[in-house]
Amino acid sequence: MMLLSLAAANAKVDKSENTRSRVIPLSKTEFAVIDDHGKEKKISLKGKDFIVVSLREKGADGAAYAVDRDGVVWWAAPISSGAKGHETPSGIFRVLRKERYYMSKAHPNPKGVNNMDFSLFFTNRGHAIHMGNTNAMSHGCIHVGKKGANTMFNWATHKTKVVVTREHYLPFVYYDLQKVGYRVNKKTPAHIKAYLKKMVPIQPHMPAAAPENDASHSTVF
């Protein structure tokens, strides 16, 4: 009975899922959501725990971020997302359910090995953030490495929002990540290194700052 109620409560969310919607970060905690009819709505997540997924597509970060209710970005990791023809829907969702051990019903592993462990499902169509190969594009889910998937799974609850955007989010959280020790290293994905060379980080409550060109001081994953 509880599961049926949950599905009914989120039926409207599923109707709005499409790859044509746009979610534009305005600040660390504010977003503009534009539907496929061009109608815009501003959403503030200030005071809430949420995850931002900037998709692995041209014009976005290819990374996920965890932001706590105090507005602190305390974790980030590289991701991969939906391949062409299986694009991940953009929008602002919430965690519908959590599955520690899970195998995809639509795309099961022929060896019988779970391929969606640490799943945080955020749509009724089966899209989830889960442990997976970040070097391989997906059928629509968000792949995160084991450490990151475990971290997000343990932190997130059914109240946690999931923001999926096709825009860059890193400029808004550059300094937060720098404070907690993120730096360029040999494991840094090439797409993030390339973006950092041209990115203009935004100082909190201040106009955009000049880009940081010295990689030894760059915030990264």
C-alpha positions as CSV (number, residue, x, y, z in Angstrom):
1,M,0.0,0.0,0.0
2,M,2.8,2.4,0.8
3,L,4.6,1.6,-2.5
4,L,1.4,2.4,-4.4
5,S,1.0,5.6,-2.6
6,L,4.5,6.6,-3.3
7,A,4.1,5.9,-7.0
8,A,0.9,7.9,-7.2
9,A,2.5,10.8,-5.3
10,N,5.2,11.0,-7.9
11,A,3.2,10.4,-11.1
12,K,3.3,14.1,-12.0
13,V,7.1,14.1,-11.8
14,D,7.3,11.4,-14.5
15,K,5.2,13.5,-16.9
16,S,7.7,16.3,-16.8
17,E,10.8,14.2,-17.6
18,N,12.2,14.9,-21.0
19,T,15.6,15.8,-22.5
20,R,14.3,19.1,-23.9
21,S,13.8,20.8,-20.5
22,R,16.6,23.0,-19.3
23,V,17.8,23.5,-15.7
24,I,20.1,26.5,-15.5
25,P,22.2,27.1,-12.3
26,L,21.8,30.7,-11.1
27,S,23.9,30.3,-8.0
28,K,25.0,27.4,-5.8
29,T,21.4,26.9,-4.5
30,E,19.2,28.6,-7.1
31,F,18.1,27.2,-10.5
32,A,15.9,28.3,-13.4
33,V,13.8,25.4,-14.8
34,I,12.5,26.0,-18.4
35,D,10.0,23.4,-19.7
36,D,9.6,22.4,-23.4
37,H,7.0,25.2,-23.8
38,G,9.4,27.9,-22.7
39,K,7.8,28.5,-19.4
40,E,10.4,29.4,-16.7
41,K,10.3,28.8,-13.0
42,K,12.9,29.6,-10.4
43,I,13.6,27.1,-7.7
44,S,15.6,27.7,-4.5
45,L,17.0,24.7,-2.7
46,K,18.5,26.9,0.1
47,G,18.3,25.0,3.4
48,K,17.9,21.6,1.8
49,D,20.2,18.7,1.1
50,F,20.6,18.1,-2.7
51,I,22.7,16.5,-5.4
52,V,23.6,18.3,-8.6
53,V,24.4,16.2,-11.6
54,S,26.0,18.2,-14.4
55,L,25.8,15.6,-17.2
56,R,28.6,14.1,-19.2
57,E,27.7,16.1,-22.3
58,K,29.2,19.1,-24.2
59,G,28.5,22.2,-22.3
60,A,28.3,20.5,-18.8
61,D,30.8,19.3,-16.2
62,G,30.5,15.5,-16.3
63,A,30.4,15.5,-12.5
64,A,28.1,15.2,-9.5
65,Y,28.1,17.3,-6.4
66,A,26.6,16.8,-2.9
67,V,25.4,20.0,-1.2
68,D,24.2,20.0,2.4
69,R,21.4,22.1,3.9
70,D,24.0,24.7,5.1
71,G,24.9,25.3,1.5
72,V,28.3,23.5,1.8
73,V,29.5,21.5,-1.2
74,W,31.3,18.8,0.6
75,W,31.8,16.1,-2.1
76,A,32.2,15.8,-5.8
77,A,33.1,13.0,-8.3
78,P,33.3,12.4,-12.1
79,I,30.3,10.7,-13.7
80,S,29.1,9.4,-17.0
81,S,25.5,9.7,-18.2
82,G,23.1,8.7,-21.0
83,A,24.6,8.0,-24.4
84,K,23.0,9.5,-27.6
85,G,19.6,8.0,-27.9
86,H,19.4,7.3,-24.2
87,E,19.9,10.8,-22.9
88,T,19.4,11.3,-19.1
89,P,16.3,13.5,-18.5
90,S,17.0,16.9,-17.0
91,G,15.0,18.5,-14.2
92,I,14.7,18.7,-10.5
93,F,13.6,15.4,-8.9
94,R,13.9,13.7,-5.5
95,V,15.2,10.3,-4.4
96,L,12.2,8.0,-4.9
97,R,13.8,4.9,-3.5
98,K,17.2,3.4,-2.6
99,E,18.5,0.0,-3.5
100,R,21.8,-1.2,-2.1
101,Y,22.0,-4.3,-4.3
102,Y,20.3,-4.2,-7.7
103,M,20.5,-5.5,-11.2
104,S,18.9,-3.7,-14.1
105,K,15.7,-5.3,-15.3
106,A,15.9,-3.7,-18.7
107,H,19.6,-4.3,-19.2
108,P,20.7,-7.2,-17.0
109,N,24.3,-8.3,-16.8
110,P,24.5,-11.7,-18.7
111,K,26.9,-13.0,-16.0
112,G,24.3,-12.4,-13.3
113,V,26.4,-9.7,-11.6
114,N,24.6,-6.7,-10.1
115,N,25.2,-3.7,-12.3
116,M,23.3,-1.0,-10.4
117,D,24.5,-1.3,-6.8
118,F,24.1,1.7,-4.5
119,S,21.1,2.9,-6.6
120,L,19.4,6.2,-5.9
121,F,16.3,6.1,-8.2
122,F,15.0,9.6,-9.1
123,T,12.5,8.8,-11.9
124,N,9.7,6.3,-12.2
125,R,11.2,5.2,-15.5
126,G,14.2,3.7,-13.8
127,H,16.8,6.4,-13.9
128,A,19.2,6.3,-11.0
129,I,22.5,7.4,-9.7
130,H,24.5,4.2,-9.1
131,M,27.9,2.5,-9.1
132,G,29.1,2.0,-12.6
133,N,31.9,2.6,-15.1
134,T,32.5,6.3,-15.4
135,N,34.4,5.7,-18.7
136,A,31.3,4.2,-20.4
137,M,28.1,6.1,-21.3
138,S,24.9,4.6,-19.9
139,H,21.3,3.9,-21.0
140,G,20.2,6.9,-19.1
141,C,21.5,6.4,-15.5
142,I,24.3,8.3,-13.8
143,H,27.4,6.2,-13.3
144,V,29.6,7.0,-10.3
145,G,32.7,5.2,-9.0
146,K,32.3,2.8,-6.1
147,K,33.6,5.3,-3.4
148,G,31.3,8.1,-4.7
149,A,28.3,5.8,-5.1
150,N,28.7,4.5,-1.6
151,T,29.1,8.0,-0.2
152,M,26.0,9.4,-1.8
153,F,23.9,6.3,-1.1
154,N,24.7,6.6,2.7
155,W,24.1,10.3,2.8
156,A,20.9,10.7,0.7
157,T,17.4,10.2,2.0
158,H,14.0,10.3,0.4
159,K,13.9,14.0,1.0
160,T,17.1,14.6,-1.0
161,K,16.6,16.6,-4.2
162,V,18.4,15.6,-7.4
163,V,19.2,18.4,-9.8
164,V,20.1,17.2,-13.3
165,T,21.4,19.9,-15.6
166,R,23.0,20.2,-19.1
167,E,24.8,23.3,-18.0
168,H,28.1,23.9,-16.1
169,Y,27.8,24.0,-12.3
170,L,31.5,23.9,-11.3
171,P,32.1,27.8,-11.4
172,F,29.6,28.2,-8.6
173,V,31.3,25.6,-6.3
174,Y,34.9,26.0,-7.3
175,Y,36.0,27.7,-4.1
176,D,34.0,25.4,-1.9
177,L,35.8,22.4,-3.4
178,Q,39.1,24.1,-3.1
179,K,38.6,24.6,0.6
180,V,38.0,20.9,1.2
181,G,41.1,19.9,-0.7
182,Y,40.1,19.0,-4.3
183,R,43.1,19.4,-6.6
184,V,44.2,18.4,-10.1
185,N,46.1,15.1,-10.1
186,K,46.9,12.3,-12.5
187,K,43.5,10.7,-12.1
188,T,41.7,13.9,-13.1
189,P,39.5,13.2,-16.2
190,A,40.6,14.9,-19.3
191,H,37.3,16.6,-19.8
192,I,37.5,18.3,-16.4
193,K,41.1,19.4,-17.0
194,A,40.1,20.9,-20.3
195,Y,37.2,22.9,-18.8
196,L,39.3,24.2,-15.9
197,K,41.6,25.9,-18.4
198,K,38.8,28.2,-19.6
199,M,36.5,28.2,-16.6
200,V,35.8,31.5,-14.8
201,P,35.1,30.6,-11.1
202,I,32.5,32.7,-9.3
203,Q,33.4,34.0,-5.9
204,P,30.5,33.6,-3.4
205,H,28.5,36.9,-3.2
206,M,30.9,38.6,-5.6
207,P,31.3,39.2,-9.4
208,A,33.0,36.5,-11.4
209,A,36.7,36.3,-10.7
210,A,39.6,35.8,-13.2
211,P,40.2,32.2,-14.1
212,E,42.8,30.3,-12.2
213,N,45.5,29.1,-14.7
214,D,47.9,27.4,-12.4
215,A,46.7,23.7,-12.3
216,S,48.4,23.1,-9.0
217,H,45.8,25.4,-7.4
218,S,42.8,24.2,-9.4
219,T,39.9,22.6,-7.8
220,V,39.1,19.2,-9.4
221,F,38.2,15.6,-8.8
